[in-house]
Amino acid sequence: MKSVAPASEVDQVVKPVKLAQQDEAALLELLQSLEARHGFVPRDISDEISRVVAVKLERLQRIQGKLDSTIRRDVQRHVADWRNEEGNLIMILHAIQNQHGYVPREVAMELSRELGVKLARIYEVITFYHYFKLQPPGVHELKVCNGTACYLKGAAEVLGECRNQLGVAEGQTTADRQFHLDTVRCIGCCGMAPALVLDGKVHGHVRAAEIAGFIAGAKVPKGAAA
């Protein structure tokens, strides 16, 4: 006797609109549940999901096309601004970072095509200068001074606690894009060692036990009651 899908599955099959409204995770979960129940995915359901996926892919491709044209236009504008200047590559990269907060890979690739410069050369410049970032910046920027005075006064412990609290290493941004952790050679506040800079504000004589408080304080919206 032919097996019959549960009512919930039948509902989704006979109402394609419901399938179309599902996100990728929900569609995958449906496929896995069907495979677990039947040992395979019924052909009618498979065909309907394939159609839904094809529609979603077409929409994503249209969106990607619009993004690509926007990236191309922005890169062409930056190149036009600096085309006749000596050493224009670094100035264009500055303009790109000022726009995005970092240098996105797709933008670097478009810049490579526009200038006729190898992508490897562009990344040589980006990675040589500490100013440029390859990852989106966090909302809050936390920099631990690792100059000689701070190092001797316990900067390593402060940095270690920052890593523990944020779950990232220096040069990285937290998954929620709230904090970017980094180190700097010196901030000119040797008398306050060890020191760190959080969102542009210098904190001196920092102890590792204070890091959690600094991070929690940065999360409080400006103007919120104490």
Phi, psi and omega in degrees: 000136183291132181289149181245132180292150178302160184304321182297321180290317179301318178306314182290328182286316184281351178237081182305332181300323179296320178297317182296335182274351181282145175276178185299321181296319181293320178295318179295320179296321178297314180299318181294321180292322178294318180295322179293325183282316187257342186088356178197171177261118180309141187300319182295322179290317179302316181296318182293318179293323177300320179294317180297316180297319180299319179295316180297319180296320179297319178294318179297322179294323177294318178297316179298322178299319178294320178296317180299318181292325177293316178299315181298317181296316181295317180296317179298324179294315179296319180295318180298324181295329187239009188304320186265010180264142177292139181065037187291338183301313183292327179290323177295319178296322175299316180296320179295315180293323177298328180284314188257342186090350177196181179251099180296146182299319182295330177287319178298321179294319178293322178296321177301316179293318184292321182270344185071031180250140180299142180300325180299323179294320179297318180288334173299316180292315182300315184280340180287320182264123183297338183298323185283143180241144178257351179242149177302136181289156176278165177298321180245137180248122181245116181241126178259127179287131181239025176293172185305310182298315181293322179299316182291336183265004175112023179300328181297320179292321178296314180297319179299320179289325175299316177301315182296317183290322185266338181075023178223163175263169179299142184089000183244161179242141180297155184301329180274005178062025180273324184228137171244126182255135178207170174240154175229154184290318180196141178246007177076020180238049186300329179290349181252012185299145352282147185231159174217163178237122179240116181053041176086352181259130181275135175239127183248166181051043185285138173250149182304327183292345182272346188301315181302321179293320178299315182294316178297322180294324180292334181283341181287124181302144178298137179090353180289150181293144180286000000 
